[in-house]
Amino acid sequence: MLSTVAAKQEGVAELWDAVLAHRHHLESSGRAKELAQQRLRDETAEVAAEIARDRVRQALAEDPVLAARLLDEGTPYRTAEEILSRKP
């Protein structure tokens, strides 16, 4: 455990050394690369979800028949699959 008092510059150098040591550990063990790859996969999933939400909202706004069928059926799964399977 490290104690710091930034206002007095106490322990800051030790904290920085610990950060660098941890970074070195992650890089030398290959864990840094794994974490970077996972972050990229997660970010891609978030972007895809955002794009899908926009496509679904637009399709429902522009297609009153589709929107009415969704309300009649009361379940979003079939409608969502149909919208997402359309070519943009």
Secondary structure, DSSP 8 states (H G I E B T S, - for coil): ----BGGGTBSHHHHHHHHHHHHHHHHHHTHHHHHHHHHHHHHHHHHHHHHHHHHHHHHHHH-HHHHHHHHHH--HHHHHHHHHHS--
